[in-house]
């Protein structure tokens, strides 16, 4: 089973490592461009790029996935499924149509609540007592596709965005590892 993984920040690392640990053939890792960081504004690779290179995986950093050549390059990898975890780009229909098993997204909230780019912070600001992780099939909307599985997690009164993000990233990797095999086998509708 050929997988393309798309992710950028630390949050995505446990999910990437879980896919490798589970023996999937990762044919490409897509991440955002290297960015200036720190006081010296040194060009710094995203955490996913660093981890992928350490794991010996091919890394792709297109400026976007709207250009036909970028979509063609992705299609040439012939992924059976694309796994997205905190990638930071909205994927258009030409990308969503590439893998026969679809594009599976790892989202750090209990959808449909808290769609969008900052669900961890939103859960804390809302005073929620629990949040969780959703594994969903992506469609053209913003976090609107069919839900495959969810798992909840209590928010501690001492949690901040960093601590909750770390807990959710581990839960996300675990739930992804449990969800992907039955999804690929056609056992989840």
C-alpha positions in Angstrom: 0.0 0.0 0.0 1.6 3.3 -1.2 1.0 6.3 1.1 1.8 9.9 0.7 1.9 11.8 4.0 1.2 15.5 4.3 2.1 17.4 7.4 4.2 20.2 8.8 4.5 20.8 12.6 5.5 18.7 15.6 1.9 17.6 16.0 2.2 15.5 12.8 5.4 13.6 13.9 3.8 10.8 15.9 1.4 10.0 13.0 4.2 9.9 10.5 6.3 7.7 12.8 3.3 5.4 13.3 2.9 4.8 9.6 6.6 3.9 9.3 6.4 1.7 12.3 3.3 -0.1 10.9 5.3 -0.9 7.7 3.5 1.2 5.2 5.4 2.2 2.0 5.7 6.0 2.3 6.4 7.1 -1.2 6.5 10.8 -0.4 6.2 13.2 2.4 4.8 16.6 1.6 5.4 19.6 3.9 5.5 23.3 3.8 8.6 25.3 2.7 11.5 26.0 5.0 10.9 29.3 6.8 12.9 31.9 8.7 12.8 31.3 12.4 14.4 32.6 15.6 16.1 35.9 16.3 18.6 35.4 13.6 15.8 34.5 11.1 17.8 31.5 9.9 16.0 29.4 7.3 14.6 26.4 9.3 13.0 23.2 7.9 9.6 22.2 9.3 9.7 19.4 11.9 8.1 16.9 9.4 10.8 17.5 6.9 13.5 16.9 9.5 11.9 13.7 10.7 11.2 12.4 7.1 14.8 12.9 6.1 16.0 11.1 9.3 13.6 8.2 8.4 15.0 8.1 4.8 11.8 9.2 3.2 11.5 11.4 0.1 10.5 14.9 0.8 8.5 17.3 -1.4 8.0 21.0 -0.7 6.0 22.5 -3.5 5.0 26.1 -3.1 1.4 24.9 -3.4 -0.7 22.1 -4.8 -2.8 24.2 -7.2 -0.3 24.2 -10.1 -0.9 21.4 -12.6 2.8 20.4 -12.5 2.6 19.9 -8.7 -0.5 17.8 -9.0 1.1 15.8 -11.8 4.2 15.2 -9.6 2.0 14.0 -6.7 0.0 11.7 -9.1 3.2 10.2 -10.4 3.8 8.8 -7.0 0.7 6.6 -7.4 -0.5 6.8 -3.8 -3.2 4.4 -2.8 -4.1 6.8 0.0 -2.9 10.2 1.2 -2.8 10.9 4.9 -3.0 14.5 6.0 -2.0 15.6 9.5 -1.7 19.4 10.2 -0.5 20.1 6.7 -1.7 23.7 6.6 -3.0 23.8 3.0 -6.6 23.4 1.7 -6.5 20.5 -0.8 -8.4 21.1 -4.1 -10.5 18.4 -5.9 -7.7 17.4 -8.4 -5.5 16.4 -5.4 -8.4 14.7 -3.6 -9.2 12.6 -6.8 -5.6 11.1 -7.0 -5.6 8.3 -4.5 -8.2 5.5 -5.0 -8.6 5.1 -1.2 -9.1 8.8 -0.8 -7.4 11.4 1.4 -7.6 10.6 5.2 -7.3 13.6 7.5 -6.2 13.5 11.2 -8.0 16.4 12.9 -7.5 17.4 16.6 -11.1 18.0 17.6 -14.3 16.0 17.8 -15.8 17.2 14.5 -18.1 18.7 13.5 -17.2 20.9 16.5 -14.1 23.2 16.1 -13.4 22.9 12.4 -10.5 24.8 11.0 -6.8 25.5 11.8 -6.8 26.2 15.6 -9.1 23.6 17.2 -6.8 23.0 20.2 -6.6 26.6 21.2 -10.4 27.0 20.5 -11.2 24.1 22.9 -9.2 25.7 25.7 -10.6 29.2 25.1 -14.2 27.8 25.1 -13.6 26.2 28.4 -14.3 22.7 27.0 -13.9 19.8 29.4 -13.0 17.4 26.6 -11.8 17.4 23.1 -10.4 14.6 20.9 -9.3 13.4 17.6 -11.2 12.7 14.4 -10.1 10.6 11.5 -12.1 11.7 8.5 -12.2 11.3 4.8 -11.5 14.7 3.2 -13.8 16.4 0.7 -13.6 19.9 -0.9 -15.0 21.6 2.3 -13.1 22.7 5.4 -13.2 19.6 7.7 -16.6 18.5 6.3 -16.0 15.0 5.0 -17.3 11.8 6.4 -16.0 10.8 9.8 -14.3 7.4 10.0 -13.5 7.3 13.7 -13.2 9.5 16.8 -11.7 9.3 20.2 -12.2 11.8 23.1 -9.7 13.1 25.6 -10.3 15.0 28.8 -8.8 18.5 29.0 -7.0 19.0 32.3 -7.4 22.4 34.1 -3.6 22.6 33.8 -3.5 22.0 30.0 -2.3 24.7 27.7 -2.1 24.6 23.9 1.3 23.0 24.0 0.5 20.2 26.5 -2.9 19.5 25.0 -1.3 19.4 21.5 1.2 16.8 22.7 -1.5 14.6 24.2 -3.6 14.9 21.1 -0.7 14.1 18.8 -0.1 10.8 20.5 -3.8 10.0 20.6 -4.0 10.9 16.9 -1.2 8.5 16.0 -2.8 5.7 17.9 -6.2 6.2 16.4 -4.7 6.5 12.9 -2.9 3.2 13.4 -6.2 1.6 14.4 -8.3 3.2 11.7 -6.2 2.9 8.5 -6.1 -0.9 8.2 -9.9 -1.4 8.3 -10.3 1.6 6.0 -7.9 0.3 3.4 -9.5 -3.1 3.7 -12.9 -1.7 2.9 -14.3 -2.5 6.4 -15.4 1.0 7.3 -18.3 2.7 5.4 
